[in-house]
Amino acid sequence: MRHPAECAHLETQHWWMATFIPDTLYLRGQASPRRRPGRPEVSLCLGCLVGLMEPELAAHRGRVIAFEPDGESFTQFFFVGREEFEAAGLRPEVAGAIEKRLDQPGGACSECGARATWLWISRREVSSLDQTEGIEESPGMGLCARHGAAKLCAALRHVGEANLFYVNMPYGDAGAYVWI
């Protein structure tokens, strides 16, 4: 009781685990539901996590900027809507840099030519959210929702080991996937 459900794979695949809380954003340490009723919290292996996330990410119609997480040190990977940047703890200059990128036209998907609603920023371009100049100036990779979802899930698959305390799903019109 009072423990989240777990996928059965965690018994044998304990090197990769994520607490998936799809409809909740944490603001100053307090749970802030983004959808009612919210889906329950669940602990998942990598395969189950990306299996749940990828189709929903591909269906999301909002604008997304996704920063490739540092697979060596991240403990949370979450989406925060542009209207909650400050409340989620992003420094004003970081929030401003992300805002500028969200306001830029997306162009065409580098994979299929469809309208790009995602901007993928690799760790080679921006290795830390403290690099506001890099956030503003990195070319990134424009992707449609389908290819953005695939890119995000592929990045998670490349992380050999993880114990993520918090992963959520995008909501609203625009925001960013950040990691800590």
C-alpha positions in Angstrom: 0.0 0.0 0.0 1.0 3.6 -0.7 3.6 2.4 -3.2 3.2 2.9 -6.9 2.5 0.0 -9.1 5.5 -1.5 -10.8 5.9 -3.3 -14.1 6.9 -6.9 -13.8 10.2 -6.3 -15.7 11.7 -4.4 -12.8 12.4 -7.7 -11.0 14.9 -8.7 -13.6 15.8 -5.3 -15.3 16.5 -3.4 -12.1 19.3 -1.3 -13.8 16.8 1.0 -15.5 13.8 2.3 -13.6 11.7 5.4 -13.9 8.8 6.8 -11.8 6.3 7.8 -14.4 3.8 10.4 -13.2 2.3 11.4 -16.5 -0.1 14.1 -15.6 1.7 15.9 -12.7 4.1 18.8 -12.7 6.0 19.6 -9.5 6.2 23.3 -8.7 8.4 24.3 -5.8 8.1 20.7 -4.6 4.3 20.6 -4.7 2.4 18.3 -7.0 0.4 20.3 -9.5 -2.0 18.2 -11.6 -2.1 19.0 -15.3 -5.0 16.8 -16.1 -8.0 15.6 -14.1 -8.5 12.8 -13.4 -4.8 12.2 -13.5 -3.3 8.9 -14.4 -1.6 7.1 -11.5 2.1 7.0 -10.7 3.9 3.9 -11.8 7.4 2.6 -11.7 8.5 1.3 -15.1 11.5 -0.3 -16.9 12.9 1.4 -19.9 10.9 -0.7 -22.4 7.6 -0.1 -20.7 8.3 3.6 -20.2 9.1 4.3 -23.9 6.3 2.0 -24.9 3.8 4.3 -23.1 5.5 7.6 -23.9 6.3 7.4 -27.6 2.7 7.2 -29.0 1.5 10.0 -26.7 4.5 12.2 -27.5 3.9 11.6 -31.2 0.3 12.7 -30.8 1.1 15.9 -28.8 0.3 18.9 -31.0 2.1 21.5 -28.9 5.5 23.0 -29.4 8.3 21.1 -27.6 11.9 21.9 -27.0 13.7 18.8 -25.7 17.1 18.9 -24.2 19.0 15.6 -24.4 19.6 14.4 -20.8 23.0 13.7 -19.3 22.7 9.9 -19.0 25.5 9.8 -16.5 23.8 12.0 -13.9 20.2 12.8 -14.5 17.6 11.8 -11.9 14.5 13.6 -13.4 13.4 14.2 -16.9 10.2 16.3 -17.1 8.2 18.6 -19.3 7.4 22.0 -18.0 4.9 24.4 -19.8 6.2 27.8 -20.7 3.8 29.5 -18.2 5.4 27.5 -15.3 9.1 28.0 -16.1 9.6 30.3 -13.1 7.5 28.2 -10.7 9.3 25.1 -11.8 12.6 26.7 -10.8 14.1 27.7 -14.1 16.4 30.7 -13.7 14.9 33.8 -15.5 17.7 33.9 -18.1 17.2 30.2 -18.9 13.5 30.7 -19.1 14.0 33.7 -21.4 16.3 31.7 -23.7 13.8 28.8 -24.0 11.0 31.3 -24.6 12.9 32.8 -27.5 13.4 29.4 -29.0 9.7 28.5 -28.6 8.7 31.7 -30.4 10.9 30.9 -33.4 9.2 29.2 -36.4 9.8 25.4 -36.3 10.5 25.0 -40.0 10.4 21.5 -41.6 11.2 18.2 -39.9 14.7 17.2 -40.7 13.5 13.6 -41.1 10.4 13.8 -43.3 9.8 17.5 -44.2 6.5 17.8 -42.3 6.0 20.8 -40.1 8.5 20.8 -37.2 6.9 21.3 -33.8 9.8 19.9 -31.8 13.3 21.3 -31.4 15.8 18.7 -30.2 18.9 20.1 -28.6 21.7 17.6 -28.2 24.2 17.5 -25.3 27.0 18.4 -27.8 25.2 21.8 -28.4 24.0 22.4 -24.8 25.5 20.3 -22.1 23.9 22.2 -19.2 20.8 24.4 -18.8 23.2 27.1 -17.5 24.4 27.7 -21.0 21.8 30.3 -22.0 23.8 31.5 -25.0 23.9 27.9 -26.3 20.2 27.6 -25.8 19.6 30.7 -27.8 22.0 30.0 -30.6 22.4 26.2 -31.0 20.9 25.0 -34.3 19.2 22.1 -32.7 17.2 19.7 -34.9 13.7 20.5 -36.0 11.4 17.5 -35.9 7.7 16.7 -36.3 6.0 15.2 -33.3 6.5 11.7 -34.5 10.2 12.1 -35.1 10.6 14.2 -32.0 9.0 11.4 -29.9 11.3 8.8 -31.6 14.4 11.0 -30.9 13.5 11.4 -27.2 12.8 7.7 -26.7 16.0 6.8 -28.6 18.0 9.1 -26.2 16.5 7.3 -23.2 17.3 3.9 -24.8 21.0 5.0 -25.0 21.2 5.5 -21.3 22.7 2.3 -19.9 21.5 2.7 -16.3 19.0 5.0 -14.7 17.0 5.6 -11.6 14.6 8.4 -12.5 12.5 9.8 -9.8 10.2 11.7 -12.0 9.1 11.6 -15.7 5.9 13.2 -17.0 4.2 13.9 -20.3 3.8 17.2 -22.2 0.7 19.3 -21.8 -0.6 22.6 -23.2 0.6 24.6 -26.2 4.4 24.9 -25.6 7.1 24.0 -23.2 10.4 22.1 -22.7 11.7 18.8 -21.6 14.5 19.5 -19.1 16.6 17.3 -16.9 18.2 17.5 -13.5 
